[in-house]
């Protein structure tokens, strides 16, 4: 197998956060390596990473400013980093800049910087005020919803920059109320994220052999989304499932067998795997220190990186024998971990994924049959 080069690079430009979210996979996980990281990625470290990316990558690159909370680095620092990215990585290729933020520090100055460099912004928000403030709080316990919505309202006035919303699923929240609260913020797309957990550290109410509560929660939103008279927003998980069920491919690491081509750069310049793996065990994201040459090229040869590009061959025997493995893809890689057997397991969300996939497939099959029944005989 020839590994495919990375095409998305997540740069942690600030390693701390101004929130204390109870489910955070960085600060509340088994890996506490963030404590040893510099708070801010320096311009020198960022420029070096950009030169290495430019040497490694093909003609299309996505570069995401991330954290912690990246806007803690300040608008002026973001401005300088975006200038470096554009001048070093941009020439001769399509460069897409993105920013993942909690929205609290998104102000007019940040908006100006994002407009200058066409940085598309995604914001994390967990539905309505009650649902959001249950987990996404300041360190003193105050909810952050009002501040987040202020940032989103400012972003909404610049639709070319508005990438969408990320919402972590919480079974304590009503699914339809959650979805409609997100819709009220006019997102171009919504990404529903399952809480990061695994067989050793299960997510809330996801007991081995238990009912597919997460699958049922998401299926209710799917019906609301699918039955809307017009397309109100994209939902990345649902769009991926529809594409996969109809024989296409997905775009995310949540479902499907597409190769994962993402590298993370920490504030000190260290290259690591996708950071959701921090929920598995301390050091799960680390790769060997590179020798001479481009460190991204060297990282591609790491067994742990190659496993993310092997598709079906990286699945364990239970998944390979499953009828829906091409659609499910084993679920998110981080959710497969079990101490003692690594990642060659079904997802801890296996019952939920199966329930949701079969639900979506049944809805699509019924809709195609309905359309076919309405078509005149001999028509096209």
JOVENLIN-V630748 format. One line per field, one symbol per residue. ss: DSSP state (H for helix, E for strand, - for the rest). psi: psi as a letter, one per 20 degrees, with the letter a starting at -180 (. if undefined). A space follows every 50 residues. Layout:
BEGIN
ss->???
psi->???
END
This chain:
BEGIN
ss->-------EEEEE-E------------------HHHH---E--HHHHHHHH HHHHHH---EEEEEEE---HHHH-HHHHHHHHHHHHHH-----EEEEEEE E------HHHHHHHHHH-EEEEEE----HHHHHHH-E-----E-HHHHHH HHHHHH--HHHEEEEEEE------HHHHHHHHH-----EEEEE------- ------------HHHHHHHHHHHHHH-------EEHHHHHHHHHH----- -----------EEEE-----EE--HHHHH---------------HHHHH- --HHHHH---HHHH--HHHH----HHHH----HHHH-E---E-------H HHHHHHHHHHHHHHHHHHHHHHHH------
psi->poqpqqippoonipjrqjrmphjpigijahokhhhiqqgpprhggghggg ghghhgrbjpppppprbbohihiqhgggggghgggghghgpjroppprpp riihjoahgghgghggjloppqppplcrggggihhmrrhjiqqjgghghg ghhghhimhiiohaqppppoiiqpgghgghhghijlqhqpoppqpprahh nqrpkmqpjrqmhhghghhhhgggghiqhqohrqoggggggggghjjbrr irjhrrjqpplpqporhjipprrpiiihigqpjhiqrqpqbqaphhghhh iphhghhijichiiqrhgghiqhjhhggjjapghiippphjcjlrrqhkg hgggggghggggggghghhgghhipqpir.
END
